[in-house]
Amino acid sequence: MTFNTGSVVNDIGIIDYGKGYSLNRGMPDPNPVIMPNGYFYLVNNIKLFNTEFGSKTPSDNWGNNASQYVPVWEIPNSSWGVQYEIDRAQSINQGGGIYDVRVFVKGAETFRRDQFKGEVVEFLNTVEPESRRGCANGCRYVVTGNGSKSFDIDVNATYSIANEHYEPRGFRGESPGVNRIMLLGMPAKGGIVSMTLKNEYKQVVARTVTYAYLDRNPDEWYGQSTEKTDPTHYNWIVRRKPSISGRPELAANYAVRGKSRRPVEIKDGPFVSVGELQRVRIGRDFENVGDGRSGVRQRETLSGLASVFGAAALRLEACDERAERTGNWQPALYTVSGTRQGSISANSAAWEVNQWRGHTVRFMTGELRGETFPVFGNSRNTLQLNDPDVRTMVRSAPGRKALTPAIGDVFSVGPGYASALCYIRRPGQPGEWTWKERIAIPGNYHLYIFGLSDSISTTEFLEENDNAALDIEVWNFEKKEYDMLARNAKYGKDDGIYAGRISPAHVSPKGDFKLWLTAHGVSERGLVEQEQLQGVVAQRRRQSGFAWFNYAMLTPVPVPGRVNVNTASPRLLASLPGITPALARDIYAGIDLGGKPSLKPYTSVGDLLNVRGMTPQIFERAANLFCLDSGAYTIDIQAQTVKDINGDGLFDEKKEPVQGERRKRLVVRTGIGSLASRSVDILEQYLP
């Protein structure tokens, strides 16, 4: 959990476990995974939260019953808040020989007058070692008021130079001062705090920016809350009655509860259908692309987008069992060879001790397929999936299942993605992948490499990318050598790298594709040479010690086997997902919304949204299976030799016999290479 507001980024703590009926029936759960669109509470004191919104008693037994289903995460740090760098301080004469202090802070941020009145601040020295931090370090005071760039604090001093204790130079330049002032917790009136929640790989998974400001005294606003209307936007409102409950339906903001509210869609990964564009949020609350009072607007918008957008791509998996893999990169995919309480073993593994601590196991086969467990440590071939400091057994996410794998189950280790990754732990080590007969039609395509971004430090204003760098090369089948597409490229926040464009020369006549990756800057934690420069050491400590590869993606790639809507029969159309026999007949006949056969020939896949009976939901399911013309054809050839008995040059099947006959069937592909309009490639041929 990170506070991004203030002069400095403040990591306020790591959440080790959660409590809630949905997690572990009230017991501390060391696998507190929240699924997309799920709710959770982040509090600084579970006992106080339970007193107010749970059992009404100051206990930490939140989650003992179904009414406390929503999990609670407790910030594991008693001293946290918004930090500012101190510029200077001055004494304020209150009369009678009593002095208070005004502290001026750095940064572009400006405050509303007295918005922090009544808050508590703490002074910090983050420069000197703990033994030399001075008397003001750790002291807390009440804020009596504030200006646009300053805090007034009640120190009740009896000497006029008391301010020197509260600035970086220190008292008389001899005793160390303080360099930061921290507003403890979240300011009651709101308006400034930006918070970011990150996963174990420092990836942002949730954030709150500048929650609502309420300029009232505490006795006036106590018991009220601020909440968003649409969770994807930044429109905050004040509620007299908070929508806080352990039940998910009551935990949702009041504005979200209406049945007409379109839910937020969470998508981690590339689009697979142009129809998915209808799920994209727009600027107005609770509206997606094309939303309106009738379905006409949505249909027209989606039809227009489908005319210019496409989602055709080919995905080549790093751990594809059919791919040929050479080099030093290792697949993070294993088979269970043994199980004990809270652990699993893999005989094929040769891991470094605790290299997988903090990562995730995902089962790919068996009864636990799709379930994930956190890794708390490992030996050479055994993973510890239970927290030794917590007596309760870890449950999986999302199904909350016990760890009961079977011998032979396949699992991956890493970020817990749906497909396994390959990895390397040493710099300069290459890896080569060859996918045989995977690209049906050579062409000029964009190549993307996806892996895992595990070392990006992100704030509101700054991004430091310490991911391992990759050299990306592809094999040129004409020159018989590798071509460099990208050098020292790093994964971005989307886990991806755009490598560049490939040409037909990078695909073999049989459709083979070869990729070569070399990792640089892979630094293992705990193995840094201490005699190196301090900056280099600090950078390597921010790195994960891994370089990753998940899959390569080529786009836009023609997909053989799509259905030509201009020539397909009703029977074939009815075999596609969501297409009923009646809708298939209307597609075949080109029947428009008015019942007239006016749509054929279709000039855009988006034209199908104008077919009678077609809905955006059906279109989304089937859009990626349609095409407008055919690149592959089946040709039946029948040849006969006959004797022209009467010499008239015409064949009379009744009087002139067939002397010989031969039949042949060919599947051909058109439109390849620079002679696209004239070339034909025979894919297969056989006798029927």
C-alpha positions as CSV (number, residue, x, y, z in Angstrom):
1,M,0.0,0.0,0.0
2,T,1.5,3.3,-1.1
3,F,0.6,7.0,-0.5
4,N,1.5,9.0,-3.6
5,T,0.4,12.3,-2.2
6,G,3.0,14.6,-0.6
7,S,6.6,15.4,-1.4
8,V,7.7,11.8,-1.3
9,V,6.2,8.4,-2.1
10,N,5.4,6.6,1.2
11,D,5.1,2.8,1.2
12,I,2.9,2.4,4.3
13,G,3.0,-1.4,4.6
14,I,2.7,-4.8,3.1
15,I,-0.6,-6.7,3.6
16,D,0.2,-10.2,4.7
17,Y,-3.3,-11.5,5.4
18,G,-6.9,-10.7,5.4
19,K,-10.0,-11.6,7.5
20,G,-13.5,-12.3,6.3
21,Y,-16.1,-15.0,6.0
22,S,-15.4,-15.2,2.3
23,L,-11.7,-16.0,2.9
24,N,-11.3,-18.3,5.9
25,R,-14.4,-18.1,8.1
26,G,-12.9,-15.4,10.3
27,M,-9.4,-16.9,10.7
28,P,-6.4,-15.0,9.4
29,D,-6.0,-15.9,5.7
30,P,-2.5,-15.6,4.3
31,N,-3.9,-15.7,0.7
32,P,-6.2,-12.7,0.7
33,V,-6.8,-12.5,-3.0
34,I,-9.5,-10.2,-4.2
35,M,-10.9,-11.0,-7.7
36,P,-11.7,-8.3,-10.3
37,N,-14.8,-6.3,-9.3
38,G,-14.6,-7.7,-5.8
39,Y,-14.9,-5.6,-2.6
40,F,-12.6,-5.4,0.3
41,Y,-12.0,-3.0,3.2
42,L,-8.6,-1.5,4.0
43,V,-8.5,-0.3,7.6
44,N,-5.9,0.7,10.1
45,N,-7.6,-1.0,13.0
46,I,-9.8,-4.1,12.7
47,K,-11.1,-3.8,16.2
48,L,-12.4,-0.3,15.7
49,F,-13.9,-1.3,12.3
50,N,-15.6,-4.3,13.9
51,T,-17.0,-2.1,16.7
52,E,-18.5,0.3,14.2
53,F,-19.7,-2.0,11.4
54,G,-19.5,-5.6,12.6
55,S,-20.2,-7.2,15.9
56,K,-20.3,-3.9,17.8
57,T,-17.6,-5.0,20.1
58,P,-13.9,-4.1,20.0
59,S,-12.6,-7.4,18.9
60,D,-10.7,-8.7,15.9
61,N,-13.1,-11.5,15.1
62,W,-14.3,-10.0,11.8
63,G,-15.5,-12.7,9.5
64,N,-17.1,-15.1,12.0
65,N,-20.5,-15.1,10.2
66,A,-21.9,-14.7,6.7
67,S,-22.9,-11.1,7.4
68,Q,-19.2,-10.3,7.5
69,Y,-18.5,-11.8,4.1
70,V,-16.4,-8.9,2.6
71,P,-12.8,-9.3,3.7
72,V,-10.9,-6.7,5.7
73,W,-7.2,-6.0,5.3
74,E,-5.4,-4.2,8.1
75,I,-2.5,-1.9,7.4
76,P,0.4,-3.4,9.4
77,N,1.9,-0.2,10.5
78,S,0.9,2.1,13.3
79,S,2.8,5.1,11.8
80,W,1.7,6.0,8.3
81,G,0.4,9.0,6.5
82,V,1.1,11.7,3.9
83,Q,4.7,12.9,4.0
84,Y,6.2,16.2,3.0
85,E,9.8,17.4,2.7
86,I,10.4,20.3,5.1
87,D,11.8,23.5,3.5
88,R,12.2,25.7,6.7
89,A,10.4,26.6,9.9
90,Q,9.8,29.8,11.9
91,S,8.7,30.6,15.4
92,I,5.3,32.3,16.0
93,N,5.1,34.5,19.1
94,Q,1.8,33.6,20.9
95,G,2.4,36.2,23.7
96,G,3.5,35.7,27.2
97,G,6.8,34.2,26.2
98,I,5.1,31.2,24.4
99,Y,6.1,30.2,20.9
100,D,4.6,27.9,18.4
101,V,6.2,26.8,15.1
102,R,5.2,27.3,11.5
103,V,6.6,24.6,9.1
104,F,6.9,25.3,5.4
105,V,7.0,22.3,3.0
106,K,8.4,21.7,-0.5
107,G,6.5,20.6,-3.6
108,A,4.0,22.0,-6.1
109,E,0.9,21.0,-4.0
110,T,-1.1,23.8,-2.3
111,F,-3.5,23.4,0.6
112,R,-6.8,24.9,1.4
113,R,-6.6,27.2,4.4
114,D,-7.1,25.3,7.7
115,Q,-8.0,22.0,6.0
116,F,-5.7,20.2,8.3
117,K,-6.8,21.9,11.5
118,G,-7.1,19.3,14.3
119,E,-4.9,16.7,12.5
120,V,-1.9,15.2,14.1
121,V,1.6,15.4,12.5
122,E,4.8,13.5,13.2
123,F,8.3,14.8,12.5
124,L,10.8,12.5,10.9
125,N,14.6,12.3,10.3
126,T,15.1,9.9,7.4
127,V,18.7,10.9,6.7
128,E,20.7,10.3,9.8
129,P,21.2,6.9,11.5
130,E,18.8,6.1,14.3
131,S,21.3,7.0,17.0
132,R,21.8,10.6,15.6
133,R,18.2,11.7,14.7
134,G,17.8,14.4,17.3
135,C,15.1,15.2,19.9
136,A,12.3,16.2,17.4
137,N,12.4,12.9,15.5
138,G,9.2,11.0,16.3
139,C,7.5,13.9,18.1
140,R,3.8,14.3,17.4
141,Y,1.8,17.6,17.6
142,V,-1.7,18.8,16.8
143,V,-2.1,21.1,13.8
144,T,-3.7,24.4,14.9
145,G,-4.0,25.7,11.3
146,N,-2.3,25.7,7.9
147,G,-1.6,28.0,5.0
148,S,-1.2,27.1,1.3
149,K,2.3,25.7,1.9
150,S,2.7,25.5,5.7
151,F,1.5,23.8,9.0
152,D,1.1,25.6,12.3
153,I,1.8,23.3,15.3
154,D,1.4,23.9,19.0
155,V,4.8,23.2,20.5
156,N,4.3,25.5,23.5
157,A,8.0,26.5,23.6
158,T,9.4,29.1,25.9
159,Y,12.3,30.3,23.6
160,S,12.1,32.0,20.3
161,I,14.5,29.7,18.4
162,A,12.5,26.6,19.0
163,N,11.8,26.4,15.3
164,E,15.4,25.2,14.6
165,H,14.5,21.8,16.0
166,Y,11.9,21.4,13.3
167,E,13.9,22.1,10.1
168,P,16.7,20.1,8.4
169,R,19.7,22.1,9.6
170,G,18.9,21.3,13.2
171,F,19.2,23.3,16.5
172,R,22.1,25.8,16.1
173,G,23.5,23.6,13.4
174,E,24.8,21.2,16.0
175,S,21.9,18.9,16.9
176,P,20.3,17.0,14.0
177,G,17.0,18.4,12.8
178,V,14.2,16.7,10.9
179,N,13.6,16.7,7.1
180,R,10.0,15.5,6.9
181,I,6.6,16.1,8.4
182,M,3.9,13.4,8.2
183,L,0.1,13.8,8.4
184,L,-0.9,10.7,10.4
185,G,-3.5,8.6,8.7
186,M,-5.9,10.0,6.2
187,P,-6.9,13.6,6.7
188,A,-10.5,13.7,8.0
189,K,-11.7,16.4,5.6
190,G,-10.3,14.5,2.6
191,G,-9.5,16.1,-0.7
192,I,-5.8,15.2,-1.1
193,V,-4.9,11.6,-0.6
194,S,-3.9,9.5,-3.5
195,M,-3.4,5.8,-2.6
196,T,-2.2,2.9,-4.7
197,L,-2.5,-0.8,-4.0
198,K,0.1,-3.0,-5.7
199,N,0.5,-6.7,-6.0
200,E,3.6,-8.7,-5.2
201,Y,5.2,-7.6,-8.5
202,K,4.6,-3.9,-7.8
203,Q,1.9,-3.7,-10.4
204,V,-0.9,-1.3,-9.7
205,V,-4.2,-3.2,-9.1
206,A,-6.3,-0.5,-7.4
207,R,-6.1,3.2,-6.8
208,T,-7.9,6.1,-5.3
209,V,-7.2,9.6,-6.4
210,T,-8.2,12.7,-4.4
211,Y,-11.3,11.6,-2.5
212,A,-14.0,14.1,-1.7
213,Y,-13.3,17.1,0.4
214,L,-15.8,18.0,3.2
215,D,-15.1,21.2,4.9
216,R,-16.9,20.6,8.3
217,N,-15.8,20.2,11.8
218,P,-15.5,16.6,13.0
219,D,-18.7,16.7,15.2
220,E,-20.6,17.6,12.0
221,W,-19.3,15.0,9.6
222,Y,-18.9,12.1,11.9
223,G,-20.7,9.0,10.6
224,Q,-20.9,10.2,7.0
225,S,-18.8,8.8,4.2
226,T,-17.5,9.9,0.8
227,E,-18.0,7.5,-2.2
228,K,-17.8,7.4,-5.9
229,T,-20.8,7.1,-8.2
230,D,-19.2,5.2,-11.1
231,P,-16.2,3.3,-9.7
232,T,-14.2,3.9,-12.9
233,H,-14.5,7.7,-12.6
234,Y,-13.5,10.4,-10.1
235,N,-16.8,11.8,-9.2
236,W,-17.1,11.8,-5.4
237,I,-20.2,12.5,-3.3
238,V,-20.9,12.7,0.5
239,R,-23.3,10.2,2.0
240,R,-25.0,10.8,5.3
241,K,-25.4,7.0,5.7
242,P,-22.3,5.1,4.7
243,S,-22.7,2.1,2.3
244,I,-20.4,0.0,4.5
245,S,-21.4,-3.6,5.2
246,G,-20.0,-7.1,5.3
247,R,-22.5,-8.2,2.7
248,P,-21.4,-7.5,-0.9
249,E,-24.8,-6.3,-2.1
250,L,-24.8,-3.6,0.7
251,A,-21.1,-2.8,0.4
252,A,-21.7,-1.6,-3.1
253,N,-22.1,2.2,-3.4
254,Y,-25.7,3.3,-3.5
255,A,-25.3,4.6,-7.0
256,V,-24.1,1.1,-8.2
257,R,-27.0,-0.9,-6.8
258,G,-29.6,-0.1,-9.5
259,K,-30.3,-2.9,-12.0
260,S,-29.9,-0.5,-14.9
261,R,-26.3,0.3,-14.0
262,R,-23.9,-1.3,-16.4
263,P,-21.2,-3.2,-14.4
264,V,-17.5,-2.4,-14.8
265,E,-15.7,-4.9,-17.0
266,I,-12.1,-5.9,-16.1
267,K,-10.0,-7.3,-18.9
268,D,-6.3,-8.3,-18.5
269,G,-5.0,-9.1,-21.9
270,P,-5.5,-8.5,-25.6
271,F,-8.9,-8.3,-27.3
272,V,-10.1,-11.5,-28.9
273,S,-13.2,-10.1,-30.6
274,V,-14.0,-6.7,-32.0
275,G,-17.3,-7.1,-30.3
276,E,-15.6,-6.6,-26.9
277,L,-15.4,-2.9,-27.7
278,Q,-18.9,-2.6,-26.4
279,R,-17.6,-3.2,-22.9
280,V,-15.2,-0.2,-22.9
281,R,-16.2,2.6,-20.5
282,I,-16.7,6.2,-21.8
283,G,-16.7,9.5,-20.0
284,R,-20.2,9.5,-18.7
285,D,-21.1,7.5,-15.6
286,F,-22.3,4.0,-16.1
287,E,-22.1,4.2,-19.9
288,N,-20.1,2.0,-22.3
289,V,-19.3,2.5,-26.0
290,G,-22.5,3.0,-27.9
291,D,-24.8,3.1,-24.9
292,G,-28.0,5.0,-25.2
293,R,-31.7,5.0,-24.5
294,S,-32.3,2.4,-27.3
295,G,-30.2,-0.4,-28.8
296,V,-30.0,1.5,-32.1
297,R,-27.1,3.7,-31.0
298,Q,-25.1,0.8,-29.6
299,R,-25.6,-1.2,-32.8
300,E,-24.6,1.7,-35.0
301,T,-21.5,2.5,-33.0
302,L,-20.3,-1.0,-32.8
303,S,-21.0,-1.6,-36.5
304,G,-18.9,1.5,-37.3
305,L,-16.0,0.3,-35.1
306,A,-16.1,-3.2,-36.5
307,S,-15.6,-1.7,-39.9
308,V,-12.2,-0.3,-39.0
309,F,-11.0,-2.4,-36.1
310,G,-9.9,-6.0,-36.0
311,A,-8.8,-8.5,-33.4
312,A,-7.0,-11.1,-35.5
313,A,-3.9,-12.4,-33.8
314,L,-1.8,-15.5,-33.5
315,R,-0.5,-16.4,-30.0
316,L,2.7,-18.6,-29.7
317,E,3.1,-19.9,-26.2
318,A,6.5,-20.0,-24.5
319,C,5.7,-23.3,-22.8
320,D,3.9,-24.9,-25.8
321,E,4.7,-28.6,-25.6
322,R,4.8,-28.7,-29.4
323,A,7.4,-25.9,-29.6
324,E,11.1,-26.8,-29.9
325,R,13.0,-25.0,-27.1
326,T,16.8,-24.7,-26.7
327,G,19.1,-22.6,-24.6
328,N,19.1,-21.8,-20.9
329,W,15.6,-20.5,-20.4
330,Q,13.5,-22.8,-18.1
331,P,9.8,-23.4,-18.4
332,A,8.1,-22.7,-15.0
333,L,5.8,-25.7,-15.6
334,Y,6.1,-28.9,-13.5
335,T,4.3,-32.1,-12.6
336,V,3.4,-33.0,-9.0
337,S,5.5,-36.0,-7.9
338,G,4.7,-35.9,-4.2
339,T,2.5,-34.1,-1.7
340,R,2.6,-33.4,2.0
341,Q,0.5,-31.2,4.2
342,G,1.0,-27.7,2.9
343,S,3.6,-28.6,0.2
344,I,4.1,-30.1,-3.2
345,S,7.2,-31.6,-4.9
346,A,8.4,-31.9,-8.4
347,N,11.2,-34.4,-9.2
348,S,12.2,-32.5,-12.4
349,A,12.9,-29.3,-10.5
350,A,16.4,-28.0,-9.5
351,W,15.5,-24.7,-7.9
352,E,17.6,-22.3,-5.9
353,V,16.5,-22.2,-2.3
354,N,13.6,-19.7,-1.8
355,Q,13.7,-18.4,-5.4
356,W,9.9,-18.8,-5.6
357,R,9.1,-17.1,-2.3
358,G,6.4,-14.5,-2.9
359,H,5.3,-16.1,-6.2
360,T,2.2,-18.1,-7.0
361,V,1.4,-21.7,-7.9
362,R,-1.4,-22.2,-10.4
363,F,-2.7,-25.7,-11.1
364,M,-3.2,-26.4,-14.9
365,T,-4.8,-29.8,-14.6
366,G,-6.7,-31.9,-12.1
367,E,-9.4,-31.0,-9.7
368,L,-7.5,-27.9,-8.7
369,R,-7.3,-26.6,-12.2
370,G,-7.4,-22.8,-12.3
371,E,-6.8,-22.5,-8.5
372,T,-3.8,-20.5,-7.1
373,F,-1.8,-20.7,-3.9
374,P,0.9,-18.4,-2.6
375,V,4.5,-19.7,-2.2
376,F,6.1,-19.1,1.2
377,G,9.4,-20.8,0.4
378,N,11.1,-23.7,-1.5
379,S,13.9,-26.2,-1.4
380,R,15.5,-27.7,-4.4
381,N,12.3,-29.5,-5.5
382,T,9.6,-28.7,-2.9
383,L,7.3,-25.7,-2.6
384,Q,6.0,-24.6,0.7
385,L,2.4,-23.4,0.2
386,N,1.4,-22.9,3.8
387,D,2.5,-19.9,6.1
388,P,4.5,-21.4,8.9
389,D,3.5,-18.5,11.1
390,V,-0.3,-19.0,10.7
391,R,-2.0,-22.1,12.1
392,T,-4.8,-22.2,9.6
393,M,-4.3,-23.9,6.2
394,V,-4.0,-21.7,3.2
395,R,-7.1,-21.8,0.9
396,S,-6.8,-21.3,-2.9
397,A,-8.1,-18.4,-5.0
398,P,-10.7,-18.0,-6.4
399,G,-12.4,-21.2,-5.2
400,R,-11.2,-21.2,-1.6
401,K,-10.2,-24.9,-1.9
402,A,-7.9,-27.0,0.3
403,L,-4.5,-28.1,-1.1
404,T,-5.3,-31.6,-2.3
405,P,-3.5,-32.2,-5.6
406,A,-3.0,-35.6,-7.2
407,I,0.2,-37.1,-8.4
408,G,0.6,-36.2,-12.0
409,D,-1.2,-32.8,-11.8
410,V,0.6,-30.1,-13.8
411,F,1.2,-26.7,-12.2
412,S,3.1,-23.5,-13.0
413,V,5.0,-21.2,-10.7
414,G,5.3,-17.4,-11.2
415,P,2.6,-14.8,-11.4
416,G,-0.3,-17.3,-11.6
417,Y,-1.2,-16.4,-15.2
418,A,-3.5,-18.8,-17.2
419,S,-0.5,-19.9,-19.3
420,A,2.9,-20.8,-17.9
421,L,6.0,-18.7,-18.4
422,C,9.6,-19.4,-19.2
423,Y,12.3,-17.6,-17.2
424,I,16.1,-17.1,-16.8
425,R,18.0,-16.1,-13.7
426,R,21.4,-15.1,-15.2
427,P,22.2,-12.3,-17.6
428,G,23.4,-12.9,-21.1
429,Q,21.8,-16.3,-21.4
430,P,19.9,-16.9,-24.7
431,G,16.8,-18.9,-25.4
432,E,15.5,-20.2,-28.7
433,W,11.9,-21.2,-29.6
434,T,10.7,-22.8,-32.8
435,W,7.0,-23.2,-33.5
436,K,6.4,-25.6,-36.4
437,E,3.7,-25.0,-39.1
438,R,1.9,-22.4,-37.0
439,I,1.7,-19.4,-39.4
440,A,-0.6,-20.5,-42.3
441,I,-0.1,-17.3,-44.4
442,P,3.2,-15.5,-44.4
443,G,3.0,-11.8,-44.5
444,N,4.1,-8.5,-42.9
445,Y,2.9,-8.7,-39.2
446,H,3.6,-6.8,-36.0
447,L,5.4,-8.9,-33.3
448,Y,4.7,-8.4,-29.6
449,I,6.5,-10.2,-26.8
450,F,4.6,-10.7,-23.5
451,G,6.0,-11.7,-20.1
452,L,5.9,-10.2,-16.7
453,S,6.6,-6.7,-15.6
454,D,7.9,-7.3,-12.0
455,S,10.2,-4.3,-11.4
456,I,8.5,-1.1,-12.2
457,S,8.2,1.5,-9.4
458,T,5.2,3.7,-10.3
459,T,3.8,6.8,-8.6
460,E,1.5,9.6,-9.7
461,F,4.4,11.5,-11.3
462,L,7.3,9.1,-11.8
463,E,8.0,5.7,-13.3
464,E,11.2,3.8,-12.8
465,N,11.5,0.7,-15.0
466,D,14.0,-1.8,-13.6
467,N,12.8,-4.8,-15.5
468,A,15.4,-7.0,-17.2
469,A,16.1,-6.0,-20.8
470,L,15.6,-8.3,-23.7
471,D,17.3,-8.5,-27.1
472,I,14.6,-9.9,-29.5
473,E,15.7,-11.6,-32.8
474,V,13.7,-13.6,-35.4
475,W,15.1,-16.1,-37.9
476,N,15.3,-15.0,-41.6
477,F,14.7,-18.2,-43.6
478,E,16.0,-16.5,-46.8
479,K,19.3,-15.2,-45.4
480,K,19.6,-18.2,-43.0
481,E,20.5,-15.9,-40.0
482,Y,18.8,-14.0,-37.2
483,D,17.5,-10.5,-37.7
484,M,17.6,-8.2,-34.6
485,L,14.2,-6.5,-34.1
486,A,14.6,-4.9,-30.7
487,R,17.6,-4.4,-28.4
488,N,17.5,-3.9,-24.6
489,A,13.7,-3.6,-24.7
490,K,11.8,-3.8,-21.3
491,Y,8.3,-4.9,-20.5
492,G,5.9,-2.0,-19.8
493,K,3.0,-1.9,-17.3
494,D,1.0,-4.1,-19.7
495,D,3.6,-6.9,-19.5
496,G,4.3,-6.4,-23.2
497,I,7.0,-5.2,-25.6
498,Y,6.4,-4.2,-29.2
499,A,9.4,-5.8,-31.0
500,G,8.7,-4.6,-34.6
501,R,7.5,-5.9,-37.9
502,I,8.3,-9.2,-39.5
503,S,8.2,-10.0,-43.2
504,P,7.4,-13.1,-45.2
505,A,11.1,-14.0,-45.1
506,H,10.7,-14.7,-41.3
507,V,8.2,-17.5,-42.0
508,S,9.2,-20.7,-43.6
509,P,7.3,-22.2,-46.6
510,K,5.8,-24.7,-44.1
511,G,4.8,-21.9,-41.6
512,D,7.6,-22.3,-39.1
513,F,8.7,-19.3,-36.9
514,K,11.9,-19.0,-34.8
515,L,12.5,-16.6,-32.0
516,W,15.7,-15.8,-30.0
517,L,15.7,-13.9,-26.7
518,T,18.7,-12.8,-24.7
519,A,18.2,-11.2,-21.3
520,H,20.4,-8.4,-19.8
521,G,20.4,-6.8,-16.4
522,V,19.1,-9.8,-14.6
523,S,20.3,-9.3,-11.0
524,E,19.6,-11.7,-8.2
525,R,18.5,-10.4,-4.9
526,G,21.1,-11.1,-2.2
527,L,23.9,-11.7,-4.7
528,V,25.0,-8.1,-5.2
529,E,28.7,-7.4,-4.9
530,Q,28.9,-4.8,-2.1
531,E,32.0,-3.1,-3.5
532,Q,30.0,-1.8,-6.5
533,L,28.7,1.7,-6.6
534,Q,25.9,2.5,-4.2
535,G,23.6,3.5,-7.0
536,V,24.1,0.3,-8.9
537,V,23.5,-1.7,-5.7
538,A,20.3,0.2,-5.0
539,Q,19.1,-0.4,-8.6
540,R,19.8,-4.2,-8.4
541,R,17.9,-4.4,-5.1
542,R,14.9,-3.1,-6.9
543,Q,15.1,-5.8,-9.6
544,S,13.5,-9.2,-9.2
545,G,16.2,-11.5,-10.3
546,F,14.1,-12.9,-13.1
547,A,13.6,-12.3,-16.9
548,W,10.3,-13.7,-18.2
549,F,8.7,-14.8,-21.4
550,N,5.0,-15.8,-21.6
551,Y,4.0,-15.7,-25.3
552,A,4.7,-14.0,-28.6
553,M,1.8,-12.5,-30.5
554,L,1.6,-11.7,-34.3
555,T,-1.1,-9.4,-35.5
556,P,-3.0,-8.8,-37.7
557,V,-2.8,-12.4,-38.9
558,P,-5.3,-13.9,-41.4
559,V,-7.1,-16.8,-39.7
560,P,-7.8,-19.8,-42.0
561,G,-11.1,-21.5,-41.3
562,R,-13.2,-18.4,-40.9
563,V,-16.7,-18.4,-42.3
564,N,-17.4,-16.3,-45.4
565,V,-20.7,-14.6,-44.6
566,N,-21.3,-13.8,-48.2
567,T,-21.2,-17.5,-49.3
568,A,-21.9,-19.6,-46.2
569,S,-25.0,-21.8,-46.1
570,P,-27.6,-21.3,-43.4
571,R,-26.6,-24.7,-41.9
572,L,-23.0,-23.6,-41.6
573,L,-23.9,-20.2,-40.1
574,A,-26.2,-21.9,-37.5
575,S,-23.2,-23.9,-36.2
576,L,-21.5,-20.7,-34.9
577,P,-21.9,-19.7,-31.3
578,G,-25.1,-17.7,-30.6
579,I,-26.5,-18.0,-34.1
580,T,-29.9,-19.6,-34.1
581,P,-31.4,-21.3,-37.3
582,A,-33.7,-18.3,-37.8
583,L,-30.8,-15.8,-37.5
584,A,-28.7,-18.0,-39.8
585,R,-31.4,-17.8,-42.5
586,D,-31.6,-14.0,-42.1
587,I,-27.8,-13.7,-42.4
588,Y,-27.8,-15.9,-45.5
589,A,-30.6,-13.8,-47.1
590,G,-29.3,-10.4,-45.9
591,I,-32.5,-9.5,-44.2
592,D,-32.2,-6.0,-42.6
593,L,-33.9,-4.7,-39.5
594,G,-36.9,-3.7,-41.6
595,G,-37.3,-7.2,-43.0
596,K,-36.0,-6.4,-46.4
597,P,-33.2,-8.4,-48.2
598,S,-31.0,-5.4,-48.7
599,L,-27.7,-6.2,-46.9
600,K,-25.9,-8.6,-49.2
601,P,-23.2,-8.6,-50.3
602,Y,-21.8,-7.6,-46.9
603,T,-18.9,-5.1,-47.2
604,S,-18.0,-5.1,-43.5
605,V,-18.3,-7.5,-40.6
606,G,-20.1,-4.7,-38.8
607,D,-22.9,-4.9,-41.4
608,L,-24.0,-8.1,-39.5
609,L,-25.3,-5.9,-36.7
610,N,-28.0,-4.6,-39.1
611,V,-29.3,-8.2,-39.7
612,R,-32.7,-8.8,-38.2
613,G,-32.3,-10.6,-34.8
614,M,-28.6,-9.9,-34.4
615,T,-27.7,-8.4,-31.0
616,P,-24.3,-6.9,-29.8
617,Q,-24.0,-9.8,-27.4
618,I,-24.4,-12.4,-30.2
619,F,-22.1,-10.4,-32.4
620,E,-19.4,-10.4,-29.7
621,R,-19.4,-14.2,-29.5
622,A,-19.2,-14.8,-33.3
623,A,-17.5,-11.7,-34.8
624,N,-14.0,-13.2,-34.8
625,L,-15.3,-16.2,-36.8
626,F,-16.5,-14.2,-39.8
627,C,-14.8,-13.0,-42.9
628,L,-16.0,-11.3,-46.1
629,D,-14.1,-13.1,-48.7
630,S,-12.3,-16.4,-49.0
631,G,-8.6,-17.0,-49.2
632,A,-8.9,-20.8,-49.4
633,Y,-11.0,-22.8,-51.8
634,T,-11.8,-26.4,-52.5
635,I,-11.6,-27.2,-56.2
636,D,-13.0,-30.5,-57.6
637,I,-11.6,-31.5,-61.0
638,Q,-13.1,-34.2,-63.3
639,A,-11.3,-35.0,-66.6
640,Q,-12.6,-37.5,-69.2
641,T,-11.2,-38.7,-72.5
642,V,-13.8,-39.5,-75.2
643,K,-13.8,-40.6,-78.8
644,D,-15.4,-38.3,-81.3
645,I,-17.0,-40.9,-83.5
646,N,-19.0,-38.6,-85.9
647,G,-16.2,-36.0,-86.0
648,D,-18.4,-33.0,-85.1
649,G,-16.3,-31.8,-82.2
650,L,-19.1,-32.3,-79.7
651,F,-19.5,-34.9,-77.0
652,D,-22.6,-37.0,-77.2
653,E,-22.8,-38.9,-73.9
654,K,-25.4,-41.3,-75.4
655,K,-23.5,-42.3,-78.5
656,E,-19.8,-41.6,-77.8
657,P,-18.2,-43.7,-75.0
658,V,-15.9,-42.4,-72.3
659,Q,-12.5,-44.0,-72.8
660,G,-10.8,-42.7,-69.6
661,E,-11.6,-40.7,-66.5
662,R,-9.7,-39.1,-63.7
663,R,-10.9,-37.0,-60.8
664,K,-8.9,-34.8,-58.3
665,R,-9.7,-32.5,-55.4
666,L,-7.4,-29.6,-54.4
667,V,-7.5,-27.2,-51.5
668,V,-5.8,-24.0,-52.7
669,R,-4.9,-20.7,-51.0
670,T,-4.8,-17.4,-52.8
671,G,-3.2,-14.0,-52.1
672,I,0.3,-14.8,-51.0
673,G,3.4,-12.5,-51.3
674,S,3.9,-9.7,-53.7
675,L,1.8,-11.4,-56.5
676,A,-1.2,-11.6,-54.2
677,S,-3.8,-11.2,-57.0
678,R,-2.3,-13.9,-59.2
679,S,-0.6,-16.5,-56.9
680,V,-2.2,-19.8,-55.9
681,D,-0.6,-22.2,-53.4
682,I,-1.8,-25.8,-53.3
683,L,-2.2,-26.8,-49.6
684,E,-3.3,-30.4,-50.2
685,Q,-4.5,-32.7,-53.0
686,Y,-6.1,-36.1,-53.1
687,L,-8.5,-38.3,-54.9
688,P,-12.1,-38.1,-53.5
